[in-house]
């Protein structure tokens, strides 16, 4: 097996080109859902789908890269390695693997965690015909998460407000307030949207075309940004001892952690993709895990997200500091160090190949 760094790409356009080349070499078809917008160099961007195995397989494994845009480098590397290094050449009978490269292609291409609507796609799967959830804790810190400027005095005041919230309520409460998902501040962080995004609608199309008729759909959604450098955590929203949780442990091992128990690095989310896919894949059994790998410390990650959000809401992409902000954001979710790439790639390959064997 080639090293992980071989499978990582420098940017979205390169990752997409290498995906197409790897599929051509293996005789695989890439189904492309073109995005109405283009990438930063005017290049086309798309949600790309590749299936290996029979279309009517009773058991299907769905792999998702780029749900959170800039986090897509990790999942894209794993998908490239699975195809290019032949890991999918001999699947068990009755198993198919469906891979989505660039679930949020706009965010991947433009080095943003969110979609073109400034929406966190993993908070976008609520029922918008009902009243939107109102998370009051986010309202209390909204101004600190979108300061007036990135000048030292403004950032110091914002940091002080976040520290005060954490000291008063605990760090876990601060994390939940920031990350759980909010639906009233369209210019804020972790915004779940006012309606279904382009990416959500395309994922519904993918589910209809590639997951319908299955008896069991297992999902690995690749993420980065939470946890210690180069380590991984398998996360589910399923309740402990439930059938969904037991299936997750069977497929992915007993290190799977539930967001409902407080043991996971992740807060329990509102409007997550797993909730959306559960509705789209019924009556099939759905076993969904996120494989989250750590990169930089939490304070660095939040600062990078805040600076990037400020840039797109109040700054200018052609300003002198824009490139540095983008570089910090990419580094927070996809470090360029070879050791990080090798470590997380191995985690991803082991997770997928182990699940295929157990399916």
N, C-alpha and C positions, 0 to 999 in steps of 0.2 A: 504494500500500500504506500502510495506516495505521501509525502508530508502534507499537513494541512495547509501550510503557506502556499503550496503550489495551486491550491484550489480557490484561494481568495483573490479577488479582483480589486483594482484601484478605484473603480467607480461603477455606477450602474450600467452605463453603456457597454463597458468591457465585460461585465458579468453577463449581460444579456447576449452579447455576441458569442461568448464562450459557451453559454448554454446551447445556443443554436448549433454551434460547431460540434459540440459533444453529442448532441442528438443526431445530427447528420451522420457522424461516424458510426453510430449504433443503429442507424435505420429507424429512428424514432421521429414521430411527428410532433411539431410544436404548434399548439392551437393558441393563436394570439388574439386577445381582446384589446384592440387599439384604444388608447386613451385619447380623448378629444384635445388634450393639450400636449405640448412637446417638452423635451428636456432642456437643460440649460444651454446646450449648443445647437438647439433646434432639431435634435434627433427624435425620432418616434419613440414613444414609450408605450408599454403594454403590460397587461396582466397575462402572463404566458402559462399555459397548461401543458404538461406532458404526462401521458399515461403509459405505464408498462404493465402488461398482463391483459387478460380478457376483459372486455367492457362489461360483461355480465357476471364477473366474479362475485361470489357471495360475500367474500371478506375483502375489504378495501382499506388501504392505508393512505391517508391524505397527509401530505407534507406541505407546510406553509412557510414561505420565506418572504419577509418584508411587510407583514401586517403593520408594523410600525416603521415603514419607510427606511430610515437610516440604519435600523437594526437588521436590515435585510442581508448584509454582507455575510453574516454567520450562516443563515439558512441557505443562501445562494451557494456558498462554498460546499456545504454538505450535499446539496442536490447535484452540483457539478461533479463532486467526487463519486457519488453513488452511480451516476451515469458513466462518467469517463473511465472509472476504474473497474467497471463491470460488476459492481455489487448487486445489480438487479438483473443480471443475465439469466439466473436460474431461480425463479420464484417458486415457492410451494404451490401445489395444485390448488386452484380455487382462490388465489390471492392476486390482487392487482394493486399497484402503487400509483397514486395520482399526485403529481407535484405541481404546486402553484408557485411560480417564480415572479415576485413583485406583486403581492396581494394589493399593496398600495404603491403602484409604480411611480406616481408623481412624487411622493415623499422620498422614495429610494433615489430617484434621479436628482432631486433638488436638495438633498441632504437635509431633510426634515423628518421628524417623527410622525407628523400628522399628514392628512390628505390636503388637497388643494383647497378644501373648505375650512381648513384649520381644525379638522375633526380628528380625534383619536379614534381610529377605526375599531379598537377593542373596547370602546364605550358606546358605539353607535347602534347596537343591536337591541334597542328598546322598542316598545310599541308606541309609535309617535301619534297614534290616534287617541291615546290616553294622556292625561296630564303628565308633563315631564317631571322627573324626580327633582326635588329641591334640596340640595345639600348645603345647609346653612353654614357649616364650618368652612367651606371653601369661600363663601362670601366674606367671612371675617379676615381672610388672608389674601383676597383677590388682588388688592393694590400692591401688596408686597411681592406678588408673583408677576406683576407687570409694572415695574417702577417707571417713573417719568423719564429717566435716562439711565445710562450705564456709568455715569460719573460716580466717583467714590462716595460722595456724601449721600447720593440717592440710594446707592446699593447698601451702604451702611445702615440707613434707616429701614430699608426693606429687610435686611438680615436681622435687625433688632426685633422687628415685628414677628418674624418667623420664630426666633429664639423665645420670645415671650410666649407665643402660643405653645411651643414645645414644653417650656418650663411649667406652664399652667395646666397642660392637658396630657403631657407625655409625648415622647417621640413617635410612638405607634399611632397616636391620634393625629399628629401632624402629617405623617405619611398617608394615612387614610384620607385626611381632608384634602391633600394635594392630589392624590392619585386615583381615588375611587371612581371619579367621573362626575362632571358637572354639566348642566344643560341650560345655563342662563348667561354665561359670560362667553360670548362668541370669540372674543379676542384673548381668552385666557388659556391656561394650560389644562390638558386632559378634558377638553371640551367634547361632549358626546354628540353635539349637533342638534339641529332643529328638524332634521328629517334624514332619510336614508341617503348615504353618499353614493357616488358613482361606484366606488370599490365595493360597497355592500351589495349593490344591485348586481354587479358582475359576479360576485361570489355566489349569489343566489342562482345565477345562470349556470355556474360551474357545478354547483350541487345538483341541479336538475339534470344536467347532462352526464355527470360522471359518478354520482353517488346514489341515484335512485335505483331501487330494486335490490340494493345490498341487504344482507342480513345483519352485518356488523360493519360499522365504519369506525376505524381507529384514526386518531389525528395527533400529529406532532406539530405544534406551532412554535417555530424557533424565535426566541427573543434574546436580547442582551441588555445589560445595564443594571441589573440587580444582583447583589452578592459580591463575594470576594473575587479578586482577579483570577480569571481562568478556571473558576469552579462552576459547577452546574447544579441546578435544582429542577426536579420534575414537579410541576404544579397542576393540581386539579381543583375545580370548584365543587366536586362531588362530596357529599357528606360521608364521613367515615362510616364504614360498615354497610353502606348502601351497595346495591348491585353495580352501579357505575364505578364506585371506588374499588370494589373487589376486582373488577375487570382491569382497571388501571394498574393495580398491583400485580396482577397475573402477567400483563403484557410488558410492563416497564419496571417492575421490581418494587420491593417494599420501602424504597426511599421516597416514593411519591408522597407529596405533602398537600393537604387540603387548605384552601384559604379560609375555610369555615372554622378551623380550630385555632387559628393564630400562630401555628407553627411555621407557616410559609413566609418567605421573604415578601411575598405580595399581599397587599390588602385584598379583601373581597371586593370585587368590582361590580359596577352597574353596567348592564348592556354589553356584556362581553361576547366575543365571537363564538365561544362554546355554547352560549345560550341560543344564539342565532342558528348555529348549525344543528342543534338538537331539534329545533322546530323544522328545519329544512330536510332532515334525514329520516324523520319518523315514517314508518314504524321500526326502522332498523335500530339496533343497539348502537349507541354512540359512546366511544371511549376517547375522551379528549384530554391531552396533557399539553402544557406549555413547557418546553425545555428552555429555561432561563439561565444564561451564563453571565457571570460577573465580569466587569471591566474596571472601571474607576470607582472611587468611593461615592457614597450617596450624595454628599454635599456638592462634589464636582459635577455629578450628573444633573442635579437640579439646577445648578448655576448655568450649565451649558444650555439646558432647555429654556431657562428664563431669558438668557441673552439672545438665543435664536428667536424666541417668540417676540421679544422686544424689537429685534431687527426687522421682522416681517410686519409688525403692527405699527411701529413708530419710526423705524430707521429707514435706511436706503440700501438696497442690495449692491449698488455701485459705489458705496462709501468706502473709505480707506480701511475701516475695521471689519468690514463684512467677511472677508476671506478668513481672518483669524477666528471670528465667531463660528464660521462653518467648520473650520479645522478642529476647534475644540469640541464641537458637537459630534463630529465623526469619531474623534478619539475617545469620547465618552462611551460610545457604543460599539466601535469597531477599531480597537487599537491596532497599530501597524506592526507591533512586535511579533517576531516569528514564534516565540515561545507561547504567546497567547493564542495565536492562530492554530498552532499545532495542538495545543491542549483542548481547546473548545471543539475543534474539528473531530478529534478522536471521540469526544463525548457524544457528538452528534451522530457519527457513524455507528458507534456501539449501540446507541439508543434505537436507531432505525433497524439495523440488522438483527438486533435482539428481538424487537417487536415482530419483524417479519417471520422469524423462526417460530415464534409462539402463536402467531395467527394461524 
